[in-house]
Amino acid sequence: QLQLVESGGGLVQPGGSLRLSCAVSGSTLDRYNIAWFRQAPGKEREGVSCFYNSGGTTNFLNSAEGRFTISRDNADNRVYLQMNSLKPEDTAVYYCAARSGVWGCSPRSHDWDYWGQGTQVTVSS
């Protein structure tokens, strides 16, 4: 059974940075696509970025372009989301998700099979 555990969230001032980590257990990362989603209060869960099992990446969120970077550490079985120039509107619970590499990346949350518990990111002065 695949398990995902997020960490790295917290309170940061506008313009600051955070690096989120998603620790994956139960399989190696070359079998699964791993994505980051976020959900703000009262809003739907939205896709942020995805790392393909084959090694490529794609961004789902236009507002994060140039500020957020997804990366992967195969040795440590972790996927990271580096977030720079954070804005108050980035405040949300951030989740990592996994689905088989057969199916590719999708910005729709209902397409993903495995989820972590989430980590809170709050951007405020």
SVG drawing of the C-alpha trace seen along z (x, -y; Angstrom):
<svg xmlns="http://www.w3.org/2000/svg" viewBox="-17 -42 37 44">
<polyline fill="none" stroke="black" stroke-width="0.4" points="0.0,0.0 1.4,-3.4 1.7,-5.9 2.4,-9.6 3.4,-12.0 3.8,-15.7 5.9,-18.1 7.4,-21.5 4.4,-23.7 4.2,-26.7 3.7,-30.4 5.7,-32.6 5.6,-36.3 4.7,-37.5 7.7,-37.2 9.1,-34.4 9.9,-30.8 9.0,-27.3 10.0,-23.9 7.4,-21.2 8.4,-17.5 6.3,-14.4 7.8,-11.2 6.6,-8.2 6.7,-4.6 5.5,-1.3 7.0,-1.8 9.7,-3.5 8.9,-6.7 9.6,-5.3 6.2,-3.6 4.0,-6.6 3.4,-10.2 3.4,-12.5 1.5,-15.8 1.0,-18.6 -2.5,-20.0 -3.8,-22.7 -7.1,-23.6 -7.9,-27.0 -10.9,-27.4 -14.1,-27.4 -12.5,-26.5 -12.0,-23.4 -8.8,-21.5 -6.6,-22.6 -3.6,-21.0 -0.3,-22.8 2.4,-20.8 3.2,-17.2 6.3,-15.0 6.0,-12.2 7.3,-8.8 9.5,-9.0 11.2,-12.2 9.4,-15.1 7.4,-17.8 4.3,-19.9 2.7,-22.9 -1.0,-23.2 -1.2,-26.6 -0.5,-29.7 -0.1,-31.8 2.7,-29.6 4.7,-29.8 8.2,-31.0 7.7,-30.8 7.1,-27.1 9.4,-24.3 8.7,-20.6 11.6,-18.2 12.3,-14.6 14.9,-12.7 14.9,-9.1 17.4,-8.0 15.3,-9.3 11.9,-8.6 10.7,-12.1 9.1,-14.8 9.6,-18.4 7.7,-21.7 10.0,-24.7 7.8,-27.8 9.3,-31.2 7.9,-34.8 4.9,-33.5 1.7,-35.6 -1.2,-35.6 -3.4,-33.9 -1.0,-30.9 -2.4,-30.2 -3.9,-26.7 -3.5,-23.1 -1.1,-21.5 -1.4,-17.8 0.7,-15.4 -1.0,-12.7 0.0,-9.7 -1.3,-7.7 0.1,-5.0 2.6,-6.2 0.5,-4.5 -2.1,-7.3 0.0,-10.4 -0.6,-13.7 -3.9,-15.3 -5.0,-18.6 -8.2,-17.0 -8.1,-15.7 -10.6,-12.9 -8.1,-11.3 -5.6,-10.6 -5.6,-7.4 -3.4,-8.1 -3.2,-11.1 -1.2,-12.4 -2.8,-14.1 -1.8,-17.6 0.4,-20.3 -0.8,-23.9 0.8,-26.8 -0.1,-30.3 1.3,-33.4 0.6,-36.4 2.4,-39.4"/>
</svg>
